[in-house]
């Protein structure tokens, strides 16, 4: 019995050559609409869908393949006599191959000029129905939804005259992933349209970007996926200009570095080690910002990840070249900077436009057997109501440094303390089980520079011991959320030492 293939694709990449070779193998071609036209123009002998259904395409093409003559030919179990008898009675011919991909829904909603009506019209109905029918009956029907599979399918058909059961099962699995991903995008789009904050089902989809050499440790497998409608300033969207393949830890650290520099408008550079900033600098130029980030902790920056929110120039590249760094990520690199940095063959250089940030994106964290979903922490200093409960008010310079430290501390693992002066961090205490422990680490790191600096805390002081430690180190101003039942003890201690302390009313836990 002659075999048939049903072909209907929006993305026509490689389809002409593929179908021509199917035709050479003696497979009849059924097709619809624009696909049919393209194939016919290429000389393929095409049977129109209306010739199979004996029913015209209608309603602007919304109804054309939703017909028993199509789905009977896809769903009939070839080894079931009753199925085959029903097909014979109703003159339904079998379809053995389905080559279908779907209306460009994602491309439509990514287009800023598209309307809601455009989006709805690009929700494919017939395509997913045919794919699912074929995939369900994959024992008899091969379903191909990805142009990347055209080659392997042809190779197997030319060699064996048929696709193996294992090949058809793999194609079916991919087909269901394809339709599930498509529906997830539609669900996400419509959920946002109606303003659902916590839908009863969370449907998200990701596309494989690369298989990684290993995960956090060499004995762990890992892969890197990109969210189709995710933040365009994500590390997943960066273009790698140079260097070896990114690792799992590189990606996590680069993500953390980008989060810091996105919060600054002026030139800012963040150096990251193990997901924490070890140095952050702000300056009039990227060179100034980098030197401050480097000098903040010249030991920890070794083997670190650097992010800049402004392009890297030659002078900055010369200084970066002197240090062993894993990654430098920036909106751009001058030709001179690239020439300088590419001398280091393993140094990864990533280019990413930071102007298209989508701060409203929700953050998903995996836990065993589930997921936590929350808004990204995007609060700025302008969003909070700051109060000054101490006798002394901060000076203009102290305000400036506190604002910088407050921007940084929310990116440090809790409990978090950041010391800053002269537009750079000078001490970072991260991830300790008590707040005064983090303060002591930051003060010890700062050394003599602590005197005259400011302190930022991600959460309130449960006791006055952190203020005491700050005072003994010579810290002159503190910014913290406040809200402890023992706030007054901290206020009194600050007044005792002449420290200016302000409350923001907002904490920045980061676990």
C-alpha positions, 0 to 999 in steps of 0.5 A: 500500500502506498504511504502518505505524508501530511505536510503543513508547516509555518516554518518552511526551513528545509521543507522543500528538500525534505518533501522532494526526497520523501516523494522520491521514496514513493510517498504521496504528499498531502498539504494545505494552504501556503505549504501546498503552494510552496511545494507545488511551485517547487514541482512536488505533486501535491494532493490538496487537503480538500481532495482528502476531506471532500470539504472546502477549507473555510472560516479563513482557514480555521477549519480545514484539517479537523475532519474524520478523513484526516484524523481517522487516517491518523488514529486508526490502529493498523493491527485492529481489524475493527478500526481498519474495517471502519476506515474502509467503510468510510473510505478513509485512507491511512496517513503514515507521516505527519510533518507539521509545525505550528503558527508563530504564536511566540513571534506574534506576541513578541512583536510590539505592533501585534494586537491581542486579536493578532495573538488569538489568530496565531493560536493553532488548533488544527496543527496541535490536533494532528500532531497529538493524533499522530503522536498518540498512534506513533506505533503506526504514524511518524510525526516530525515537528522539528526541521532538525529531524529531517536528516535522521528521518531521511537517513533511516528511510533510505537505509531501511525503508521504514522508521524503527519503533524507537525512532517513532517513539522518540519523535512522538515524545518530542511532538508532545513536548512541542505542543505542551510548550506551545500551550504553555506559552499561550496559557502564560500569555492569557494568564497575564492578560487577565492579571492572574497572580497565582493561577491554580496551574503553573505552566512554564516552558524552557528551550535547551540552550546547551548541555553543560559539561557538569553541574556544581560539581563534576559528578553532577549532570546539568543543562542550561535552558532559556525561557522563551518570553524571559528577561532579555537582559538574562545571561541566557540571552548573552552573546558569547564573543570569546572563551571556553564554554560556560559552566553551571557555576559560571552561569549562576555567578554571571546571573548574580553579577548582572542583578547587581549592575542592573540597579545602577544607572551610572557606570558600575562594575560588580565582581562576584564569587560564589553568588556574592559580590566581593567588590562593587564600584561606581565611577564616572567611567567604567575604568573608575568603577572597575578599579574600585571593584577590584580594590574593594577585595583584590584577593577574592576577585581572583577567579571571579565573574565581572559584570559592567553596565557600560561598555568596556574600553581598552584602558579597562581591558588592560587592567582586567587582563592583569587578573585571572577572571572567569567571565566579563559580561558587558553591554559591549566591548570596544575593538581595542578591548576585545583585542586585549582580552582575547589574548586570554584564550579561556576568558569568557567574554559575553555581550548583553544589552542591559537596556531591555530589562523586564523587572516584572518577571517572576522568579522560580526556585526549585525545591524537592518536589515543587517550586517557589514563585515570587516577584523579583526584588525590584524596589528602589530607594525612591520606593521606600519611606525613609525615617531618621530615628537618631539624633544625628542626621546623615550628611550628604556624603553619607546619604550617597554611600548608604544608597549605594550600599543599600543597592548592593546589600540586597544581592548579598546572601542573608544575613548580609552586611555591606560597608561602603565609602568613596563609591565602593564596597569595602567590606561584605559579610554574607550568609552568617547565622547571626547578623553581628557575625556578618558585621564582624566579617565585613569590618575585618575585611574593611580593616582601617577603611571601615573608619568613616564608612557606612553600613547597610543591613538587609534586615533589622538588628535584633539587638544592639550588638551590631551597632556596637561593633560598627561604632568600635570600627568607626562607622558613621552611618547605618541604613537598615529596615528597622522593625525589631521589637528592640529597635530602641536599643539600637537607636540608643546605641547609635545616639551614644556613639553619634552614629546617624541611622535611618530606617527604610521599612523594607528588608532584603532577605536573599536565601 
